[in-house]
Amino acid sequence: MLANMTTPLIGVVATATIGRLGDATLLGGVAMATVIFDCLFWLFGFLRMSTVAFTAQALGAGQRHEIPVILARALLLACLIGVALIVFQRPLADVVLQAMGGSEGVTRAAHAYLTVRIWSAPLVLANYVILGWLVGQARAFLALAIQVVIDIVSMALTVAFVLTLDWGVAGAAAASLIAEAGGLVLGLAIAWRLLDRKFTVATETLFDRAKLLRLMAVNRDILLRTAALVTALLFFSAQGARAGDTTLAANAVLQNLLMVSAFFLDGLASAAQQLCGRTYGARNRAGFAGATRIALGWGFGFAVAVALVLYVFGPDLIDAMTSSSEVRRIARDFLWLAALSPLVSVFAFVFDGIYIGATWSRDMRNLMMLSLASYLAVWFALQPFGNTGLWIAYLTFYAARGALQTLRYPSLVRASFKP
């Protein structure tokens, strides 16, 4: 949970640092760009998720020889995707920024950030793989250590580049790039040590057809599921942008707070992936059910705590992230809806972990599509209520995900653990 919570801090610190400059246009641009990167990299979060699941299942099944192979396959895929994102950065930036619908000044600032940070894509995705590989082996402390190093370096360099060297938006992006490179070097060194200082995988084993097909099928389903999730998040930002720079900035400030709480709660999903994946691999139905109960129980408890923190300390956090009085006022008006988000979304997060650990990826994908349809339908119905209607639709999206996964869970357990 701590490792996950630190992930969106890169965007939070970038937003807060630019926000201290007092320019709503720059703040809106960086906020938009960080949301784009959060969503873009989240889109390829299957690299981490599937790596957790396959590693944990191999561990549960006693197939330790598969552990280095799983890491090698996933790293290769991460590098290919990262290079592709760099190659196609220009059309990607044009399409996404145009779809977001921000003003000319906001779009210009977002583009300046995007064209620098996109070079970190292979590094970020490779870090996803290493973190997932460590969590899959229940080595969460090492994953936390890597993530903390990335975030400390990023935060320190962001403040130095933006406020001291006056590099502006590009400085915030460069700080993230350097931090991810340092994290990858550390992660590879840890993996090398855990593998007894040798990392050799036979070509025929690496490209085993059956294993590759299963990997691609699970990754495809998680990708489509995550694409629906990213669509929901980008749609939220785009509607805020169309309401004006100030509303965009206010929603982005709250979204950054929600990203921290979401990644925090998603740590429970990572734990569920490991526990459920390991018991699933061992064909232990009682252990699987026990892991589900523990994850759901702790999840709800932490969701209550996070909601209270957001509600009580939200005004101070808003003030810390922006010096614009108008942005502060609008953000405070919608803080109560943001504080409800952890309570509404926690079951979706935890069940995602359970479904991924058991590689029920097809069902997770289908239920996500139904939830997205519910979100858009509620938004359409509540358009007259403006930004309030948008926030209610956003919360409905998470509520639908949790409810649908809860209803589907019993039949999937019966099918997966047949006598």
Number of C-alpha atoms within 10 A of each C-alpha: 18 18 21 24 20 21 20 22 20 25 26 24 20 26 28 24 25 27 25 17 16 14 13 24 23 24 33 32 31 35 32 31 28 25 23 22 18 19 20 18 18 19 20 22 20 26 28 26 30 27 32 34 33 28 32 33 29 22 23 22 16 13 13 12 10 16 20 20 20 22 24 17 19 23 21 13 16 24 17 12 17 21 17 13 18 17 13 10 15 13 10 12 18 12 10 13 21 12 12 21 18 26 16 11 15 25 23 17 22 27 22 18 25 25 15 18 23 23 20 21 23 24 22 23 28 28 28 25 29 27 27 32 30 26 26 31 20 20 13 21 13 17 23 21 15 23 25 19 15 26 23 15 18 27 22 13 21 29 20 17 20 21 17 11 11 12 15 20 26 22 24 30 31 21 26 26 21 17 25 26 18 16 24 23 13 18 23 14 12 17 19 14 12 13 12 8 11 11 14 10 15 9 9 8 13 18 13 11 11 9 14 14 12 12 18 15 14 19 22 16 20 27 21 21 24 23 20 20 21 20 15 21 17 20 17 22 26 19 19 24 23 14 15 14 22 22 21 29 33 28 27 28 27 22 20 24 21 20 21 20 27 23 22 23 28 24 22 26 31 31 23 31 37 34 31 33 32 31 25 27 23 18 17 15 17 12 16 24 15 14 22 19 13 13 23 20 13 13 23 19 12 19 24 15 13 23 21 15 13 23 16 14 10 21 16 12 16 21 20 14 24 25 18 19 11 15 23 22 15 16 25 20 12 16 19 15 16 23 24 18 24 27 20 20 23 28 27 24 24 28 26 26 29 32 23 27 34 26 25 19 22 18 16 24 19 13 19 27 18 15 23 23 16 20 22 18 14 18 24 13 12 17 13 11 12 13 19 16 17 25 20 18 25 24 20 22 27 25 21 23 26 22 16 17 21 13 10 13 15 10 9 14 15 11 9 13 13 8 5
